[in-house]
Amino acid sequence: MPTVIVSLVVVAILVLAIVQLRRDKKAGKPLCGGQCSNCPNGALCASQRKAENESL
């Protein structure tokens, strides 16, 4: 019985994390959580987000 409870808690945490990631993506926030200006791959990330926004 405790295994089932722990499993449900883990699944609930995963679902909440996925929901939060989807909300952040829809809001245009970078998924890495960092600042693109300090990132060596910032230009790639910014151009990808720009292309996604133009396609909407």
C-alpha positions, 0 to 999 in steps of 0.5 A: 500500500505505501508503494502505491501512495508514493507512486501516486505522489511521484506521478502527481509531481511529474504531471505538475512539472509538465504542466508548468513547462507547457505554460512557460513555453506558451508564454515564450519563456526559455525552457532552460530558465537562463538568460539568453544574453549569457548563454553561448547558444543564446543566438540559436535559442532566440532565433528558434523562438522568433520562428515559432512566434512568427508561425503562430 
